[in-house]
Amino acid sequence: MYTIDDHEILHRIIELQSCIIHGRNIKPLLHQHTDFYLEKSGADIITVYMHHNEQVQVDYVLERHRHFAHLLKKYAFDKKHFKWKKFAATFRKHFSSKIHYYKITELCKVFNAFLSEKKAADFRDELKMKQAIMMPVFAYDNKETIGYICFFFQSDVEANIKKLQAVKTAFQIILQPLYNSENHTFFTKCVRIDEKLEQLTPKEKKIIYYVREGASYPEAAAAVQISVNTLKTHMKNIFSKYNVNSKIELYHKLNGNNSRYGKTRE
């Protein structure tokens, strides 16, 4: 397990984790620390790709001028078709117990399953990318890959792998508690869940993950791979267990005063 010797980075980890425990959204928190992590890594842009519902979630981009975010939209593939299996397969062969990073000079190496070589080259040229270093983000077991972090450099500098590894590890420590390995779901908040959640069946718990975050019944049904009618039956059972008649009432029950920390929220 890689350790962090930089006390400033350790302080930021503690600060961010404290904010997350109190219900703050991880996305704006990371953006507030953009300059710090760019300076610590020496990179010009940091992007994080998380495994979320079998898709690649690429909402975490640390940069000073929103250049990457703009170009991603310009050249982007349909996010609905940005599948995790295809994306992860590109890098799996490059990492082993002895290899912790992958050096890239062409963007097609990152998006080869989603962009043509020409579009990837145009993307690289507009980004003024000279090189990038890709590193895997692991779950608690240090085996399951739950995401990747990519450090982009726009000048011919020598990447300091030790510094990049320290920043990557910081992100890994911050993101691990927000990832549910069972559902392959990444959440952006930590919220309080009523202990009566233990009364629900495993299937009902999966449904709650989506419905309580505002997903429609068809969206929730698709996420847990059941029909809408079956989901409605489950919801009636859940309402009955909590003695409520609507999703709003259920939300208040789950987030009432008699609750505890321990689950996460998108």
MIDREN-189447 format. One record per residue: residue number from 1; x, y, z of N, C-alpha, C in turn. Coordinates in pm, 1 decimal. Example, Ala and Ser with C-alpha at 12.3 -4.5 7.8 and 13.67 -1.06 7.14 Angstrom:
residues 2
R num   n_east  n_north     n_up  ca_east ca_north    ca_up   c_east  c_north     c_up
R   1   1319.0   -569.0    780.0   1230.0   -450.0    780.0   1320.0   -330.0    780.0
R   2   1285.0   -225.0    708.0   1367.0   -106.0    714.0   1290.0      3.0    787.0
This chain:
residues 266
R num   n_east  n_north     n_up  ca_east ca_north    ca_up   c_east  c_north     c_up
R   1     85.1   -119.5      0.0      0.0      0.0      0.0     88.2    123.8      0.0
R   2     65.6    215.5    -94.5    146.9    335.7   -105.2    114.6    431.3      9.2
R   3    218.0    490.6     68.9    198.4    586.1    178.4    224.1    727.6    130.0
R   4    168.3    825.1    202.0    185.3    966.1    168.3    270.1   1032.4    275.4
R   5    382.9   1089.7    235.4    471.8   1158.1    329.1    446.2   1308.0    334.5
R   6    372.1   1360.5    235.9    346.2   1504.1    227.3    237.5   1542.8    327.9
R   7    275.3   1621.1    428.2    180.8   1657.7    534.2     70.9   1750.5    483.6
R   8    100.5   1831.8    382.5     -3.3   1919.7    325.8   -113.9   1837.8    259.6
R   9    -74.3   1733.6    187.9   -172.6   1647.2    123.1   -254.8   1572.8    228.0
R  10   -190.3   1523.4    332.3   -261.5   1454.0    438.8   -363.3   1546.6    505.0
R  11   -326.5   1671.4    524.6   -418.2   1769.7    583.8   -539.2   1791.0    493.9
R  12   -517.2   1798.3    362.3   -628.9   1817.2    268.1   -721.8   1696.5    268.4
R  13   -665.7   1576.7    279.8   -748.3   1456.0    285.5   -841.9   1461.9    405.2
R  14   -786.5   1494.7    520.9   -866.9   1503.1    643.6   -974.6   1609.8    629.4
R  15   -938.4   1723.9    572.5  -1033.2   1834.5    553.8  -1148.6   1792.8    463.0
R  16  -1116.5   1728.6    350.9  -1220.0   1686.9    256.7  -1308.2   1577.4    315.4
R  17  -1248.3   1482.1    383.5  -1327.2   1375.0    443.2  -1423.0   1428.9    549.0
R  18  -1378.9   1527.1    625.4  -1465.4   1589.3    725.6  -1585.1   1656.0    659.1
R  19  -1560.9   1726.1    547.8  -1669.5   1793.0    474.6  -1767.7   1691.1    417.4
R  20  -1715.7   1579.6    365.3  -1801.1   1476.5    307.1  -1889.0   1412.9    413.5
R  21  -1831.4   1384.7    530.6  -1907.7   1325.5    640.1  -2024.5   1415.5    678.9
R  22  -2005.5   1545.2    665.7  -2111.2   1640.1    701.5  -2204.8   1670.5    584.2
R  23  -2199.1   1588.6    480.9  -2298.0   1597.3    373.9  -2262.1   1685.4    256.7
R  24  -2138.2   1735.2    249.4  -2098.4   1820.1    136.8  -2075.8   1735.4     12.4
R  25  -2101.1   1794.8   -105.0  -2082.6   1727.8   -233.1  -1934.4   1727.2   -270.4
R  26  -1882.3   1610.4   -307.6  -1740.2   1596.1   -336.6  -1696.3   1677.1   -458.9
R  27  -1784.4   1694.3   -557.0  -1745.0   1760.3   -681.4  -1699.4   1904.7   -659.8
R  28  -1781.8   1993.2   -599.5  -1733.8   2130.3   -575.6  -1617.9   2135.7   -477.1
R  29  -1611.8   2040.2   -384.6  -1501.6   2038.5   -288.8  -1368.3   2016.9   -360.2
R  30  -1367.0   1920.5   -453.6  -1244.1   1895.8   -529.6  -1207.7   2016.3   -614.6
R  31  -1307.6   2078.3   -674.6  -1281.2   2194.7   -759.4  -1222.2   2310.3   -679.0
R  32  -1263.3   2323.8   -553.8  -1209.0   2429.3   -468.2  -1060.3   2409.7   -441.2
R  33  -1013.8   2285.1   -454.7   -873.9   2252.3   -427.2   -794.2   2230.6   -556.3
R  34   -847.5   2279.3   -668.2   -782.8   2257.2   -798.0   -638.0   2303.1   -799.0
R  35   -612.4   2427.4   -761.5   -476.4   2481.0   -766.5   -380.6   2398.2   -680.7
R  36   -427.2   2357.1   -564.7   -342.1   2279.6   -473.7   -297.8   2149.1   -539.7
R  37   -392.2   2073.8   -596.1   -357.4   1943.6   -652.6   -279.3   1955.7   -783.4
R  38   -305.9   2059.3   -859.5   -226.4   2080.6   -980.6    -82.0   2115.0   -944.5
R  39    -65.0   2199.2   -844.6     70.6   2236.2   -802.6    144.8   2117.2   -742.8
R  40     73.9   2036.8   -662.2    137.7   1921.1   -599.8    179.9   1815.9   -702.0
R  41     99.6   1800.0   -805.5    129.1   1697.8   -906.6    221.1   1748.4  -1016.0
R  42    217.7   1880.1  -1040.2    293.8   1936.9  -1150.5    221.2   1925.7  -1282.9
R  43    100.5   1868.0  -1282.4     21.2   1851.3  -1404.7    -56.6   1978.6  -1436.7
R  44    -99.2   1990.5  -1562.3   -180.0   2105.2  -1604.0   -328.9   2075.9  -1589.9
R  45   -366.3   1948.4  -1601.0   -506.6   1906.0  -1591.3   -510.1   1768.9  -1523.9
R  46   -607.1   1749.9  -1437.0   -628.8   1618.6  -1375.5   -772.1   1575.9  -1405.2
R  47   -788.5   1457.3  -1458.3   -923.1   1405.9  -1484.8   -940.9   1272.0  -1413.2
R  48  -1061.1   1249.2  -1361.5  -1091.5   1125.9  -1289.6  -1207.4   1055.3  -1359.9
R  49  -1191.5    926.6  -1386.3  -1291.9    846.2  -1455.2  -1337.4    735.4  -1359.9
R  50  -1462.4    743.9  -1311.5  -1512.3    648.2  -1213.8  -1610.6    548.8  -1275.3
R  51  -1608.3    426.3  -1224.8  -1702.8    322.5  -1266.1  -1835.3    348.8  -1196.4
R  52  -1939.5    379.8  -1274.5  -2069.0    413.0  -1216.6  -2180.4    352.8  -1302.1
R  53  -2251.2    253.6  -1245.8  -2363.3    190.9  -1317.1  -2322.3    140.7  -1455.3
R  54  -2205.4     78.1  -1462.4  -2150.9     21.9  -1586.6  -2114.0    127.8  -1689.8
R  55  -2121.2    254.7  -1650.1  -2077.9    364.1  -1736.5  -1948.4    423.5  -1680.4
R  56  -1885.9    511.2  -1758.9  -1770.0    586.5  -1710.8  -1818.1    725.5  -1671.9
R  57  -1801.2    759.9  -1546.3  -1839.4    893.3  -1499.6  -1716.3    981.3  -1507.2
R  58  -1724.1   1085.3  -1589.7  -1608.3   1171.0  -1612.2  -1642.2   1314.7  -1571.8
R  59  -1703.5   1329.2  -1455.0  -1746.8   1460.5  -1406.8  -1641.3   1531.5  -1324.3
R  60  -1530.0   1465.0  -1298.3  -1429.6   1523.0  -1209.2  -1306.9   1565.2  -1288.9
R  61  -1303.0   1692.7  -1323.3  -1195.2   1750.5  -1402.9  -1139.9   1869.9  -1326.2
R  62  -1011.3   1864.5  -1293.0   -946.8   1974.9  -1223.3   -857.9   2048.4  -1322.0
R  63   -896.3   2168.8  -1355.2   -820.3   2253.1  -1447.3   -852.9   2397.9  -1418.2
R  64   -770.1   2487.8  -1465.1   -787.5   2629.5  -1431.5   -876.6   2703.0  -1530.8
R  65   -886.7   2654.4  -1653.1   -957.5   2731.9  -1755.4  -1070.6   2654.8  -1824.3
R  66  -1110.7   2540.3  -1773.3  -1219.7   2460.4  -1829.5  -1196.6   2423.5  -1976.4
R  67  -1070.5   2414.3  -2014.5  -1037.5   2382.4  -2153.0  -1071.1   2237.2  -2185.6
R  68  -1031.9   2145.1  -2098.6  -1059.5   2003.6  -2122.0  -1209.2   1977.9  -2125.0
R  69  -1282.1   2036.6  -2030.2  -1427.2   2017.7  -2023.1  -1493.9   2066.2  -2151.7
R  70  -1447.5   2177.7  -2204.3  -1502.7   2232.2  -2329.3  -1474.4   2138.4  -2446.9
R  71  -1349.9   2090.3  -2456.0  -1313.3   2002.6  -2567.7  -1381.7   1866.8  -2557.2
R  72  -1403.3   1821.0  -2433.7  -1472.1   1693.5  -2416.2  -1612.7   1700.9  -2474.3
R  73  -1678.3   1814.2  -2453.1  -1812.0   1832.9  -2509.2  -1805.9   1844.6  -2661.0
R  74  -1701.9   1911.4  -2710.0  -1688.1   1932.2  -2855.3  -1666.1   1800.5  -2929.3
R  75  -1579.3   1716.1  -2873.8  -1544.7   1592.2  -2942.4  -1619.2   1471.1  -2888.3
R  76  -1700.0   1497.3  -2785.8  -1749.4   1387.2  -2705.5  -1837.9   1292.5  -2779.2
R  77  -1816.4   1173.9  -2731.4  -1898.1   1059.7  -2758.1  -2020.2   1073.8  -2669.9
R  78  -2122.5   1001.4  -2703.2  -2243.9   1000.4  -2621.7  -2212.0    934.4  -2487.5
R  79  -2232.9   1008.7  -2377.9  -2200.6    954.8  -2245.6  -2276.9    826.0  -2215.6
R  80  -2396.1    811.8  -2274.3  -2475.2    691.0  -2249.9  -2405.7    567.9  -2306.7
R  81  -2318.7    590.4  -2404.1  -2247.3    479.0  -2465.9  -2102.0    472.0  -2419.8
R  82  -2068.1    550.5  -2317.9  -1932.9    550.8  -2262.8  -1925.6    436.9  -2160.6
R  83  -1913.8    315.6  -2208.8  -1924.4    195.8  -2126.8  -1794.0    165.8  -2051.9
R  84  -1810.4    128.0  -1925.6  -1694.8    101.7  -1840.3  -1610.9    -16.0  -1892.3
R  85  -1674.4   -124.2  -1934.3  -1600.4   -242.3  -1976.3  -1505.3   -211.0  -2091.8
R  86  -1554.6   -135.9  -2189.5  -1470.6    -99.1  -2303.9  -1355.8     -9.3  -2260.2
R  87  -1388.3     86.9  -2175.2  -1288.4    182.7  -2128.9  -1180.4    112.6  -2046.9
R  88  -1222.9     31.6  -1949.4  -1128.4    -35.6  -1860.6  -1042.3   -137.1  -1935.0
R  89  -1100.1   -201.5  -2036.7  -1025.5   -302.3  -2112.5   -903.3   -241.7  -2180.6
R  90   -911.1   -113.1  -2213.3   -800.8    -43.9  -2279.3   -677.2    -40.4  -2190.5
R  91   -697.0    -30.9  -2059.5   -584.5    -10.1  -1968.9   -546.5   -132.5  -1886.3
R  92   -637.1   -228.6  -1876.2   -614.1   -341.9  -1787.6   -480.7   -411.0  -1816.3
R  93   -448.7   -424.2  -1942.3   -326.8   -496.6  -1978.4   -198.9   -419.8  -1943.7
R  94   -213.1   -287.7  -1918.2    -94.9   -206.3  -1891.4    -55.0   -204.0  -1743.8
R  95   -144.2   -253.2  -1656.9   -116.9   -246.0  -1513.9   -102.1   -385.4  -1453.6
R  96     -7.4   -396.8  -1362.9     13.3   -520.8  -1288.6     60.3   -482.8  -1149.3
R  97     95.0   -579.8  -1069.3    140.9   -551.0   -933.4    271.1   -471.4   -932.3
R  98    343.2   -476.1  -1044.1    471.3   -405.7  -1050.7    464.9   -277.3  -1133.5
R  99    355.4   -259.9  -1207.8    341.4   -140.7  -1292.6    224.4    -57.1  -1242.3
R 100    253.0     65.0  -1200.0    151.7    147.4  -1135.7    107.8    267.5  -1219.9
R 101    171.2    284.4  -1337.2    130.6    396.3  -1421.2    154.7    363.4  -1568.4
R 102     86.7    439.3  -1653.3     94.7    416.9  -1797.8    112.2    552.3  -1864.7
R 103    221.2    568.7  -1936.0    251.0    695.4  -2003.3    186.4    698.3  -2140.9
R 104    118.8    808.4  -2171.2     42.4    822.3  -2295.6     85.8    949.2  -2369.0
R 105    103.0    938.9  -2499.1    132.1   1057.5  -2579.9     23.6   1083.7  -2683.9
R 106    -68.6    990.5  -2698.1   -178.1   1005.3  -2793.1   -311.2    984.6  -2720.7
R 107   -407.1   1074.4  -2741.9   -536.4   1062.4  -2674.4   -616.6    941.9  -2721.3
R 108   -582.6    891.4  -2837.6   -653.1    771.9  -2884.0   -625.8    653.6  -2791.1
R 109   -516.9    660.5  -2714.3   -486.8    555.8  -2618.1   -584.9    557.9  -2501.3
R 110   -647.5    675.3  -2478.2   -745.1    689.4  -2370.9   -885.5    659.4  -2421.2
R 111   -916.7    713.2  -2539.9  -1054.2    706.1  -2590.7  -1066.0    625.0  -2718.8
R 112   -975.8    527.4  -2739.3   -974.0    457.1  -2867.8  -1102.1    380.5  -2898.0
R 113  -1178.1    343.3  -2793.0  -1302.2    269.3  -2816.5  -1420.1    362.2  -2843.3
R 114  -1396.8    492.7  -2834.1  -1508.3    587.5  -2843.0  -1485.3    699.8  -2944.1
R 115  -1359.8    727.2  -2979.4  -1329.1    832.4  -3076.1  -1243.3    775.3  -3188.4
R 116  -1262.4    827.7  -3307.7  -1176.1    788.0  -3417.9  -1035.7    844.4  -3392.5
R 117   -936.0    788.6  -3461.7   -798.6    837.6  -3443.8   -787.0    984.4  -3481.9
R 118   -859.5   1027.0  -3586.8   -853.1   1165.7  -3628.8   -911.2   1258.7  -3522.1
R 119  -1028.8   1223.5  -3468.4  -1089.8   1306.9  -3366.2  -1002.4   1312.1  -3240.4
R 120   -944.7   1198.0  -3205.6   -857.5   1193.5  -3088.4   -733.8   1279.8  -3109.9
R 121   -681.8   1279.2  -3232.5   -564.9   1362.0  -3264.0   -600.4   1510.3  -3260.9
R 122   -717.0   1545.3  -3314.2   -762.0   1684.6  -3309.6   -783.8   1730.3  -3165.1
R 123   -842.0   1642.6  -3085.6   -863.7   1668.8  -2942.9   -728.4   1696.4  -2875.2
R 124   -629.4   1608.9  -2902.8   -495.5   1623.8  -2844.4   -431.2   1755.7  -2884.9
R 125   -441.9   1790.1  -3013.4   -379.2   1913.2  -3062.4   -442.1   2037.7  -3000.0
R 126   -574.6   2040.3  -2992.1   -641.2   2156.4  -2931.0   -612.8   2164.1  -2781.2
R 127   -596.2   2049.2  -2719.7   -564.6   2045.9  -2577.0   -418.4   2083.6  -2552.4
R 128   -337.5   2078.4  -2659.5   -193.9   2104.5  -2651.8   -125.7   2005.2  -2557.4
R 129   -172.2   1883.6  -2565.7   -119.9   1777.9  -2479.7     13.8   1725.8  -2531.4
R 130    110.2   1718.9  -2439.6    240.0   1661.1  -2472.8    249.8   1516.3  -2424.8
R 131    195.4   1494.2  -2306.4    192.5   1359.1  -2252.8     88.2   1351.0  -2141.6
R 132     55.6   1230.1  -2102.6    -37.4   1208.4  -1990.8      6.7   1082.9  -1916.8
R 133    -18.4   1082.0  -1787.5     11.6    966.4  -1704.7   -119.8    914.3  -1646.2
R 134   -150.4    788.3  -1674.0   -273.8    726.2  -1626.5   -240.7    630.9  -1511.5
R 135   -322.3    637.7  -1404.0   -304.5    550.0  -1288.7   -439.4    494.1  -1245.1
R 136   -443.6    368.5  -1201.1   -570.1    310.2  -1155.7   -606.0    356.7  -1014.9
R 137   -736.6    365.5   -988.5   -788.5    395.6   -855.0   -851.4    266.9   -803.3
R 138   -806.0    222.1   -686.3   -850.1     92.9   -633.9   -952.8    107.1   -522.1
R 139  -1032.8      0.0   -504.3  -1125.1     -8.8   -391.9  -1043.8    -42.7   -266.6
R 140  -1113.0    -60.7   -153.8  -1046.7    -88.9    -27.6   -957.6   -212.1    -33.4
R 141   -997.6   -311.8   -114.1   -920.1   -435.1   -118.6   -789.1   -419.6   -195.9
R 142   -770.4   -300.6   -254.9   -651.1   -269.7   -333.7   -636.0   -362.1   -454.2
R 143   -748.7   -424.7   -496.1   -747.7   -513.7   -612.4   -847.9   -466.9   -718.1
R 144   -971.5   -441.0   -674.9  -1074.3   -398.2   -769.0  -1045.8   -256.0   -817.3
R 145  -1044.3   -237.7   -948.0  -1024.9   -104.5  -1005.4  -1160.3    -35.4  -1015.4
R 146  -1175.8     75.5   -945.4  -1302.8    148.2   -945.6  -1296.2    275.9  -1028.9
R 147  -1177.7    306.3  -1079.9  -1164.2    426.5  -1161.6  -1020.9    442.7  -1209.1
R 148   -998.8    549.2  -1284.4   -864.7    584.7  -1328.8   -846.8    734.8  -1313.5
R 149   -725.0    775.1  -1286.0   -693.2    917.3  -1279.6   -587.0    945.6  -1384.9
R 150   -607.0   1054.2  -1457.8   -515.2   1088.2  -1567.3   -459.9   1228.5  -1545.5
R 151   -327.7   1239.6  -1547.3   -259.1   1367.9  -1531.8   -210.7   1413.8  -1669.8
R 152   -260.0   1526.4  -1716.2   -221.1   1579.6  -1847.3   -114.2   1687.7  -1832.8
R 153    -17.0   1682.1  -1923.8     90.3   1781.3  -1926.8     89.3   1850.5  -2062.5
R 154     94.7   1983.7  -2061.2     89.4   2061.9  -2184.7    224.3   2121.7  -2222.7
R 155    328.3   2078.6  -2155.2    463.9   2122.9  -2188.3    558.3   2004.9  -2173.3
R 156    676.4   2018.6  -2228.7    774.1   1909.3  -2226.1    849.1   1907.7  -2093.0
R 157    780.4   1865.0  -1989.9    844.2   1854.3  -1857.6    852.1   1706.9  -1819.7
R 158    943.0   1676.6  -1729.9    957.4   1540.5  -1682.2    857.2   1517.2  -1569.9
R 159    764.6   1426.5  -1591.7    663.4   1398.7  -1489.7    728.4   1334.6  -1367.9
R 160    697.6   1387.6  -1250.2    749.6   1332.6  -1125.3    652.0   1225.2  -1076.0
R 161    683.7   1099.9  -1101.2    591.9    990.2  -1071.1    561.4    981.6   -921.4
R 162    658.2   1010.7   -837.8    635.6   1005.0   -693.4    529.2   1106.2   -651.3
R 163    536.0   1227.6   -705.8    436.6   1330.8   -674.0    299.3   1292.1   -728.5
R 164    296.6   1238.6   -849.9    169.5   1195.6   -909.3    107.3   1083.1   -826.2
R 165    190.9    991.9   -780.5    141.2    880.2   -700.7     82.2    928.5   -568.2
R 166    142.9   1030.6   -508.3     91.8   1085.4   -382.7    -45.1   1149.3   -402.9
R 167    -61.7   1223.7   -511.5   -190.7   1287.2   -540.6   -293.8   1181.5   -575.6
R 168   -254.8   1082.4   -655.4   -346.9    973.3   -690.0   -394.0    901.5   -564.9
R 169   -303.3    873.5   -471.9   -339.5    804.8   -348.2   -433.8    889.7   -265.0
R 170   -412.0   1020.5   -264.1   -502.4   1111.1   -191.8   -643.3   1101.0   -248.4
R 171   -655.8   1104.9   -380.5   -786.4   1091.9   -444.3   -848.3    956.0   -411.7
R 172   -765.9    852.5   -412.7   -815.5    718.0   -385.7   -873.0    709.1   -244.2
R 173   -803.5    765.4   -147.7   -849.3    764.3     -8.5   -980.4    840.8      5.7
R 174   -992.6    952.8    -65.7  -1113.1   1036.0    -58.2  -1231.9    968.0   -126.1
R 175  -1207.5    901.3   -239.8  -1315.9    845.1   -320.2  -1361.7    707.0   -274.6
R 176  -1273.9    629.0   -213.5  -1309.6    491.3   -174.7  -1438.1    481.2    -92.4
R 177  -1457.5    565.0     11.2  -1579.4    550.6     92.5  -1707.5    584.9     18.2
R 178  -1694.9    651.8    -96.3  -1812.2    692.1   -172.8  -1848.6    590.7   -280.7
R 179  -1774.5    482.3   -286.0  -1798.7    382.2   -390.5  -1861.3    257.0   -331.3
R 180  -1969.9    211.4   -393.0  -2038.0     88.8   -351.7  -1999.0    -21.5   -448.8
R 181  -1912.3   -111.4   -404.8  -1862.2   -217.5   -492.8  -1970.8   -316.4   -532.6
R 182  -2069.6   -334.1   -445.7  -2176.3   -429.7   -475.3  -2258.1   -385.3   -595.3
R 183  -2290.1   -254.7   -601.1  -2372.1   -202.2   -710.5  -2290.2   -133.6   -818.9
R 184  -2158.4   -127.7   -800.7  -2071.3    -53.6   -892.5  -2125.4     88.7   -911.4
R 185  -2149.6    154.5   -798.6  -2210.1    287.2   -799.7  -2122.1    385.1   -723.0
R 186  -2096.6    499.7   -784.2  -2018.1    603.6   -718.4  -2110.5    716.4   -676.3
R 187  -2103.0    753.5   -550.5  -2187.1    858.0   -495.0  -2102.8    981.8   -465.3
R 188  -2167.2   1096.8   -459.3  -2094.1   1221.3   -437.6  -2116.4   1281.1   -299.9
R 189  -2207.1   1218.7   -222.0  -2235.0   1270.0    -88.0  -2246.0   1156.2     11.5
R 190  -2220.7   1188.8    136.1  -2246.9   1097.5    246.0  -2369.8   1150.2    318.2
R 191  -2470.8   1067.0    332.0  -2592.8   1111.9    399.7  -2628.9   1015.2    511.0
R 192  -2720.7   1056.1    594.3  -2763.7    973.1    705.6  -2882.5    886.9    663.6
R 193  -2872.7    758.2    695.2  -2978.6    664.2    659.4  -3038.3    605.9    786.4
R 194  -3168.7    602.7    793.7  -3237.0    548.2    910.1  -3197.7    402.1    929.6
R 195  -3175.8    361.1   1053.7  -3135.1    224.4   1080.9  -3240.2    122.0   1039.9
R 196  -3365.7    164.8   1022.3  -3471.4     72.1    982.1  -3450.0     20.9    840.2
R 197  -3349.7     77.9    771.2  -3315.9     26.2    638.1  -3283.8   -122.9    646.1
R 198  -3244.6   -168.3    764.0  -3213.1   -308.8    782.7  -3337.4   -397.1    766.1
R 199  -3454.5   -336.8    771.1  -3576.5   -414.0    752.7  -3601.5   -448.9    606.1
R 200  -3533.1   -380.7    517.2  -3556.0   -401.0    374.2  -3479.8   -522.1    322.8
R 201  -3533.3   -580.8    216.6  -3464.7   -690.9    150.1  -3348.6   -635.3     67.8
R 202  -3252.7   -718.1     26.4  -3142.5   -669.2    -57.9  -3192.2   -600.0   -184.7
R 203  -3297.2   -654.0   -246.3  -3351.1   -592.2   -367.6  -3409.9   -455.3   -336.6
R 204  -3482.5   -444.3   -224.9  -3542.7   -316.4   -186.1  -3435.2   -212.8   -155.0
R 205  -3324.7   -255.6    -96.8  -3214.7   -163.1    -67.9  -3156.3   -106.3   -197.1
R 206  -3143.2   -192.5   -297.7  -3091.4   -145.9   -426.7  -3186.3    -43.9   -489.1
R 207  -3315.9    -71.9   -478.7  -3415.8     20.4   -534.0  -3407.7    155.6   -463.7
R 208  -3393.0    151.4   -330.6  -3387.5    274.7   -252.6  -3269.8    361.9   -294.9
R 209  -3156.4    300.2   -330.0  -3040.0    376.7   -371.9  -3075.4    473.9   -483.5
R 210  -3163.7    430.3   -571.8  -3196.5    510.8   -689.3  -3319.0    598.9   -667.8
R 211  -3425.1    541.8   -612.1  -3550.0    616.4   -596.2  -3533.3    734.8   -502.5
R 212  -3460.3    715.7   -393.8  -3446.3    824.2   -296.5  -3361.5    939.3   -350.0
R 213  -3289.5    914.7   -461.6  -3211.5   1021.1   -523.2  -3284.7   1088.2   -638.7
R 214  -3413.5   1056.0   -655.9  -3492.4   1125.4   -756.5  -3507.6   1053.7   -888.6
R 215  -3457.0    930.9   -897.2  -3472.4    855.5  -1022.0  -3619.8    822.2  -1043.7
R 216  -3663.4    827.3  -1168.6  -3800.6    788.4  -1199.9  -3814.0    637.2  -1183.2
R 217  -3937.5    588.6  -1176.7  -3957.8    444.5  -1163.4  -3896.1    367.4  -1281.5
R 218  -3915.3    413.1  -1405.8  -3851.3    341.8  -1517.8  -3698.9    341.2  -1507.1
R 219  -3639.1    453.2  -1463.3  -3493.4    460.1  -1448.9  -3445.4    365.3  -1338.9
R 220  -3516.0    365.7  -1226.1  -3478.8    277.7  -1115.2  -3495.6    130.7  -1153.9
R 221  -3605.6    101.1  -1225.5  -3630.8    -36.5  -1268.0  -3519.5    -85.3  -1360.7
R 222  -3477.7      0.4  -1452.2  -3369.8    -36.4  -1545.1  -3239.0    -59.0  -1469.6
R 223  -3213.6     24.6  -1368.9  -3088.4     14.8  -1293.0  -3077.9   -116.7  -1216.9
R 224  -3190.6   -164.6  -1164.2  -3188.3   -290.2  -1087.3  -3237.1   -409.4  -1169.9
R 225  -3263.8   -383.6  -1298.3  -3296.7   -488.2  -1395.1  -3424.9   -565.0  -1359.2
R 226  -3530.4   -488.5  -1334.3  -3663.3   -547.1  -1311.2  -3763.8   -465.8  -1391.4
R 227  -3885.9   -513.0  -1402.3  -3989.4   -438.5  -1473.6  -4041.6   -325.8  -1386.1
R 228  -4104.8   -227.5  -1448.7  -4161.6   -114.6  -1374.7  -4270.3   -162.9  -1279.6
R 229  -4353.5   -257.1  -1324.8  -4459.8   -309.8  -1239.1  -4403.6   -379.8  -1115.6
R 230  -4294.8   -455.1  -1135.4  -4231.6   -521.4  -1020.9  -4174.4   -418.7   -925.0
R 231  -4114.1   -313.4   -980.1  -4060.4   -207.7   -894.7  -4170.8   -141.2   -813.2
R 232  -4285.9   -115.7   -876.3  -4397.9    -53.4   -805.0  -4444.8   -141.8   -689.5
R 233  -4443.5   -271.7   -711.4  -4481.3   -364.2   -603.5  -4382.8   -353.2   -487.2
R 234  -4253.6   -348.1   -520.8  -4151.4   -331.7   -417.4  -4171.6   -200.0   -341.8
R 235  -4203.5    -93.0   -416.2  -4221.8     37.3   -352.2  -4341.6     35.4   -256.5
R 236  -4448.5    -34.3   -294.3  -4564.3    -45.7   -204.4  -4524.0   -115.1    -74.3
R 237  -4441.1   -217.7    -87.2  -4392.9   -288.1     32.1  -4305.5   -197.9    118.7
R 238  -4220.5   -118.0     52.2  -4132.8    -25.5    125.4  -4215.5     80.5    197.0
R 239  -4314.9    136.2    126.3  -4402.9    236.1    188.5  -4470.4    177.0    312.0
R 240  -4515.1     52.2    298.7  -4584.6    -13.5    409.5  -4492.5    -29.8    529.9
R 241  -4368.1    -68.2    505.1  -4272.4    -87.8    614.3  -4242.4     41.5    688.7
R 242  -4245.9    152.2    616.3  -4216.2    281.4    678.7  -4342.0    360.8    712.1
R 243  -4458.2    302.6    681.6  -4586.1    367.5    710.4  -4594.4    506.2    645.6
R 244  -4561.5    512.1    515.4  -4569.4    636.7    439.1  -4650.1    611.6    312.4
R 245  -4686.3    722.0    244.9  -4768.7    710.3    123.9  -4704.4    771.7     -0.2
R 246  -4584.2    826.8     13.7  -4520.6    890.5   -101.7  -4369.2    886.5    -86.9
R 247  -4300.3    915.1   -198.3  -4154.5    917.3   -196.0  -4102.6   1031.0   -108.0
R 248  -4173.9   1143.5   -105.0  -4133.9   1256.0    -20.3  -4137.3   1215.5    126.5
R 249  -4245.8   1150.9    166.8  -4256.1   1105.8    305.7  -4146.5   1003.9    336.8
R 250  -4119.2    916.2    240.8  -4016.0    815.5    259.8  -3879.8    881.8    278.3
R 251  -3852.3    982.7    197.1  -3724.6   1054.8    206.9  -3706.6   1113.2    347.1
R 252  -3810.4   1175.7    400.1  -3801.9   1235.2    532.9  -3782.1   1128.7    640.1
R 253  -3844.8   1014.4    621.0  -3827.7    904.8    715.7  -3682.4    857.0    716.5
R 254  -3625.5    844.3    596.8  -3489.6    793.8    585.0  -3386.2    893.8    632.8
R 255  -3419.9   1020.3    631.9  -3324.5   1124.8    668.4  -3371.1   1203.9    789.4
R 256  -3441.7   1136.1    879.9  -3492.3   1202.4    998.7  -3387.1   1216.6   1105.6
R 257  -3430.8   1257.2   1225.0  -3337.0   1281.2   1334.3  -3279.5   1151.9   1390.2
R 258  -3359.3   1044.6   1391.1  -3311.8    917.9   1446.1  -3238.8    840.1   1338.0
R 259  -3119.6    884.4   1305.1  -3046.2    824.8   1195.2  -2898.5    816.8   1227.7
R 260  -2825.1    755.5   1132.3  -2681.9    740.6   1152.7  -2612.7    756.9   1018.5
R 261  -2481.4    787.0   1024.2  -2403.3    790.6    901.2  -2366.3    649.1    862.8
R 262  -2352.5    628.6    732.9  -2307.1    497.3    694.6  -2332.7    459.7    551.7
R 263  -2421.0    531.7    482.5  -2441.0    505.5    340.6  -2411.1    632.6    264.7
R 264  -2417.4    620.8    131.9  -2380.3    735.4     50.6  -2487.5    771.1    -48.6
R 265  -2473.8    890.2   -102.4  -2577.4    944.4   -189.6  -2513.6   1008.0   -311.9
R 266  -2582.2    997.3   -424.4  -2532.1   1059.4   -547.1  -2547.7   1209.2   -537.2
